[in-house]
Structure formats: structure tokens, C-alpha cells
Amino acid sequence: MPDVAFLLHCCYAALLVPAPAVPTPKVPTPPHSGYHIRGRRGAFEGWYHRLSLPPDAGVPSVFIYSVFDPEEPQSPRHGVGLQLLGVGMASRLLEAPTKGHFWADEHGLGLGHTTMGVPLRQPSSPRAFERFVQGGWQLTATQHQGRLADGSVSWCYAIAPKMGWGGGSEAKQYSTAGWLAALPVFEPHYQVVMSHGLATGHIIKGGVRHDFTDAPCYSEKNWGGGSFPSRWFWAQCNAFDDLPGVSLTVAGGARQLPVLSQEQDVALLCVHVESEDAFYPFPNVEWDVASWGRWRMEGRYGEMRAVVEARAAEGDAGTPVVCPTMEGMTGESTETLCGELSLRLWHGADLILEAHSKQAALEVGPSGSAWADGWKGSCSIGEVEKSILGAEVPLEQLRDWIPGY
């Protein structure tokens, strides 16, 4: 009879042996796609990954991963979390210790966690993951797979990234917040790592399998030493009617200025158009956002102007989403995955793009009194700020010394 322990050891060792090199498509890799907080005390990092699936799919379509104080097992915030969202579904948050079961790539989009089965230390093939992991997940730029230990939900699909933050694979990729995002100031930091991609695979929920082909997908992340801003709004859509390959991201918040006991309102509005490999970032933004149900944002830069108008469908009160705070994943925002949104883009007096969707993700946070009267505001970048943020800082040459870059 063979030695069972020896066979198990061989199987586990095989998982850690790199597979033979095969040609892989070049993917857009924005700065800050990697893991920032290894070795850092009192910090968090979070990843938001979304599929745009039909509203009647009945399966999770948003996967939110979070890590708090991974180097401090004694911290009350210590742990890794997985949150699942879907149209018509209550959000579900699962948390577990990080020690020995969490891994992340420091210079690329790659992370995973095992709650039951063989703890993996790097991305595995879908077949190996299926065989050896009974509970856990892994996400890279080109693959996403996971299963809950109770067997209620599992997912496996390949990702074809089309645009990062700045265009396709041949285009220059940018840090969402400029070169200052390489420094531990103005936290939490924010980075879109894939503004548009296509996903093909399946999700199983309650024994029912949902297959999909070329479903639009999107990924972004946050990291830092504290919590989310005191209030924020957000909108994302890359599933527009009859206009594939158009992607919109809007984000705004009131952030704490370092050292000073003051807050600063900041926002961005950005449009990607895959067919033109075009990247339209708008740093000058005005907004009028209700406590729930209505969003209007306008971006200007030079001769370009973009207007976004969105609303939650009648009767859609949104879904509570757990968010980072100084105490851990204890905050709450409100989000819908089937918002109605229109996007219009002008160059001078010429309307160059008009797009509509009923699959927009829309959010306000936190829940509570901060949004009692809605929020009207604006932000702009002056010439001095523009020259500082636009300075050519050769961070690529320091990549090995910048966590997550």
C-alpha cells in the first residue's frame, strides 16, 4: 500500500512548481496593481471586482476582498474578508484570519486565500484549485475562481483585460491619483486596475449554474492606514446599450488632509473608449448627488466636457455594503447594480458620444446623517497642482522599492 502522506506531499509540491511557460496575451497593467501593505502595521487594502450580468441572473456579480492589519494577529481588525453582492441579493461578508492562508503579488494584480483545503501560495490552474481547495478564492488579471466552504456558491471564469487606466495594452498606464499615490499621504489611495475587460465562465449558486461569455468586468482597489472618506459617491458602468467597450468611472469624496485638521473635496470622472483606444480623464468635476436615488456629475478639461446623469430605478432602495473604518469592516454604504445612467461627451460644441445603460453601479456612503441633505460640490486642479501632479517622476526605476507599484 503506498504511503498516503508521501502522495499528499507530492501533490502539494506539484502545485508549487511553475507550469511550463506558454505565450500569454499582453495585458494593460496600471501602476499600483500590486499589494501595498506587506510589513506595514495598522493598514488595510481592498479590491472591488465586478461583472455586469443580466439583472435576472440571480448570482453574485460583485466580489469585494479586504485585508486588515495582516501583520498583527493581535489586532481586533486583523483578518481577510470576502463580500458577495448581486442584484436582488443581500450582501454577504465572510471573514477569517490571514496568517498562513493569504497571498498577494506585490507588483501585479494577484491575490488569494484558502479557508478549507490545501493553502496555496501562488495562482494555481483552475483544475488544481478545484481539486485541492474546498473553500477559498484567487484573483489575477486573467483568472478568477473561488468557492464558499459551505458549497453554496462557486465561480470560475477567465478574464480578457481590454483597458487599464489609460487605454489598452500598448497605451501608457497611469496612477489614478498621480505620482503622489506612491507616498503614504492623502490616504486612502485609490486605483482602477482594469477599466474594462471581458469575462467568460460560470457561477454556481444553490446548485444552479449560470454560464456567461464576454461579460463586461471591472476592477479597482483602495489601500491605506485608516478608513474611507467621511463621505463619498461613486458610479461605474462598462455595459452600455449598443456601445461595447465604453467605460465610465466616477468617484468623489471628502478626505482628511495630512497633519491639518481639515477635509478636502476631491473627485474624478473618466471615460475610456476601446474602439479609439481613447482615455478622457476629467480632473475638474461638479456634482449634485442626493442622499439616495439621484446622481449628476459634470467633468471639464480644456475643450472636453462630460455629463453623467443617473438614478436608481423606482422601488430600488439599494443594498447595504460593508466598508472599511478605523475599527475594521464595520462601516456601511448603499449601492445598486442596476442603476439607469446616461453619459454624454462633448468636444467644444460637438456631441461626440452618447451612451445609456440600465446596468450601472451607483453608490453613496457612509449610510446615515452625512447624507441627510445630499451633496452639491466641486473640485478643480489649479496650475500649480497640475504642474506638481503632472511632473515626470521616474517611479518605474524605483519599482522594487515602492510597495504595490
PyMOL commands that set and color helices and strands:
alter all, ss='L'
color gray80, all
select helices_A, chain A and resi 4-16+126-132+179-182+274-276+369-371+383-389+395-401
alter helices_A, ss='H'
color red, helices_A
select strands_A, chain A and resi 44-51+62-68+79-86+89-96+102-104+110-117+133-140+143-147+153-163+189-205+208-224+232-237+246-256+263-273+278-282+284-289+294-301+304-311+319-325+328-347+350-365+375-379
alter strands_A, ss='S'
color yellow, strands_A
deselect
rebuild
show_as cartoon
